[in-house]
Structures are given as structure tokens and as C-alpha cells.
Amino acid sequence: MIDRPEYIKKLLPFKDKKIVKIITGVRRSGKSTLLELYQNELKQQGVKAAQIQNINMEDLNNEPLKDYHKLYEQIIKNLAPNKKNYVFLDEIQVVPEFGQVVNTLYLKENIDIYLTGSNSKIQSKDLASKIEREYVTIHMLPLSFKEYFSAWPNSAGTGNYDDIFNDYLTYSSFPRALSFRTYKNVSGHANKAAAPAYDGWEKPAVRQYLHDLYEKIVLKDIVENKKISDISRLESVIRFMADNISREISINNIANTMTASGRKIDHRTVESYIEAFCDSFVLYKTNRYDVKGKEFLKTQSKYYLVDIGLRYLILGDKKTDSGRVLENIVYLELLRRGYNVYIGKIGNKEIDFVAEGPNGTEYYQVSETVRGEDTFAREVASLDSINDHNQKFLLTRDYDNISHKGIKIQNVLKWLLDK
């Protein structure tokens, strides 16, 4: 089980607070595992097992608890008297009237409530709408590169960032994908239990896993929730979006481009499909912000994909898009670190990201390399044109130690690892 300390840190400030905790995120991002890790943290803090109830509503043993009266009775019956109780309801959307249970439990002073829900039956925004009490959402993404790197044997002492990062892109950031690595011990025999050495990947298996996950999210959850009849058209939209990550696009341009290529579709349909992908956390939309005018712009948004392994599954191995892939990775990492992220515009120049967080505003440019003189000049020009005193970063795959007019030029992999 891979540790997810950043999410534990996000949950702990709300412990014992009169607030329902809702954990959201794309399928298989690790929500159920996070509940388990958090329960372990509670036990380390002295909470007894009798004070914790963990009910997974997708477990067949809990089938009778789909009746919300029985679920409520089960929870009340098992409460530890005169102590704080921690109730975890995993995949709660399976219970049609779960809001009745949560809203009633909230009224009791000795219960701390945690929920997860899958988009298989209900969108996360609709999940929250059924809660009439105060709640907070903790949004979860698949593994960060730091979390992924920590799961590698002997990773703490290695400087082999690039090879592991390439695997992170190719074979997916979804936690389960790591189970398809192959190992050998010093004698060359496959044996994961005996001081294993990484040997490669079960490539057909990891591809099949991603394919099945893609079908569950795109061809099942979204189709069922949105009642979509033309699945091939839906797939055309996600292929277009996957091919155009990190590019400024408009709904009308998507519709016109697809229609011109023989796949007729109107802009309202495109808009509804993209909204469905965003609701299921497959895509993330980022708006533009005028740094000089201090205002948001309504046109030319960008979209980012939740996982690059899924992109390779949908499009094939498009290594030529490495710069835009890198930008996608940085965007997701900024979200993980709690920033509100926008595309920056200053005059006719673009700043990849304006990131607003606990320490104020920061500016980011992302480039595969800046070793060429023209490339370096182009990438720093946007940052140079900003006159305020906020921090500026240029992230690149280069390992050169460069500085420029207060701009922090860092290797992006070390930045991802907090090195």
C-alpha cells in the first residue's frame, strides 16, 4: 500500500470538526486506500478499533445496508459509548437515500463522518448536494511523481529520476498500475518477496488494466450518467481533447474541426461531453487570467488530462508532444499542492501558469529544454515582462544550474520530488 501523506495532511485539520468530509476523485485514484491509511493514523493517535466503523457499500456482505434505515441502525448499534466515533462510508452512492443517514448522524455530537463516492452512479457534485449539513471536499488525484517514486525499491538512494519518470508517464499514475511491474532477485529468478530488483513491466497486463479503466469511466459511467446514445462520437471528443492537452481551444473550434474531418457534431453536444469528462475528473479545465488587467478572460481555455498513461492508451505513444505532456504534469502537481491555477496572459505573451496558493501568487513557465538560445529567450520573456515581486519559476528537464533576473530555473523532476 503506497503512502499518501499529502492527503492525510489535508484530512487531519478537519478531524473531530463538525464537518462531513467528502473525498472525491477519478475512479481508482486511491480513495478507499486513503480511508484505510487515515484509519491507521487515527489508531497511531490512540483511537481504538472499536471507535472506528468502516463500511464499504460495494461489499456484498453489506448488501442489506442499501436500505438506509438498516444502515443507520447498524451504525448506531456499533457506536462506542462515551467516546468519539469515526464513521467511514465508502462508495456511499450505492445507498439511494444516503443523505438521510448522513444528515441524521451529523446531529450526534460523538460522530465524525467521512464519505467517498464513485461516479459510477452519481457525480461528485450531486453527492455533495444530498448533504444538508456542513461539509468539505478533499479532491484526490492519482499518484504524484513523488508518491510514485517512493514506491520504487531503494528509491531513496537513487538519482535515476528520468527513467522512473518515463515509466510514470508511459504506464500510468494510477496506483494499481504499479502492481504490473516485474522483479527478479540477484539470482535472476522472479521473486517479489526476496529483496527484489526491478526488471520491467507486464506490458500487456498494464495496458489491459488501463483499457478496462477507460471503458468503465468513459464507456460506462459517463454514458450511463448522461444517457449518451452515440458512443463513437463521445470517443471522438475525448480523443480530440487528449490530443490537444495544454493547448488553448474553444468549443466552437472543436465542433468545427471534428465536423470538417467527417464527424459532424454541434457545439452544444461538444460542450455537454466535455462537461461530463470534467465532472468525472478525466479532464480539468483552466481559464485564462490577464495578469496586467487583473481579470479573468472568457475565451480560449485549456484542458488537462488526469493521467498521461490514459493519453497513450487513447492516442498511442506520442513522444513528440513531450513539452505539452510536461505542462500537463506540472498543472496536476500544482493542484495537488493546493493552488488555484490559471493560464496567464500579459500583453501578447502567455505565462503557462498563474498559481494562487497559501504563499500568494507564483508564476510558472514549463519547457522540455531551454538549452537553445532562442528557446531560453522565448521562455523567460513572459516572466521578464511581469513587474510585480511574486516568485517566478522556469521548470525544465535540463539539469543545468542557471539563474536569470530572479527567475528560479529548476529541474522539473527535482521540483516534483521537492528536492
QUISUL-V211271 format. One record per run of one state. SS is the DSSP state (hx for helix, st for strand, lp for the rest). FROM is the first residue (numbers start at 0). LEN is the number of residues. Records with the same first field share a line. If there is no record, write none. Layout:
BEGIN
SS = FROM-LEN + FROM-LEN
END
This chain:
BEGIN
lp = 0-4 + 12-7 + 25-5 + 44-4 + 56-3 + 66-1 + 77-7 + 90-1 + 94-3 + 105-5 + 116-7 + 129-5 + 140-4 + 150-4 + 157-3 + 170-4 + 184-12 + 201-1 + 226-4 + 243-4 + 249-1 + 260-6 + 279-3 + 290-4 + 305-2 + 315-3 + 336-3 + 346-2 + 357-2 + 367-5 + 384-6 + 396-6 + 404-2 + 416-3
hx = 4-8 + 30-14 + 48-3 + 59-7 + 67-10 + 91-3 + 97-8 + 123-6 + 144-6 + 154-3 + 160-10 + 174-6 + 202-24 + 230-13 + 250-10 + 266-13 + 307-8 + 318-18 + 372-12 + 411-5
st = 19-6 + 51-5 + 84-6 + 110-6 + 134-6 + 180-4 + 196-5 + 247-2 + 282-8 + 294-11 + 339-7 + 348-9 + 359-8 + 390-6 + 402-2 + 406-5
END
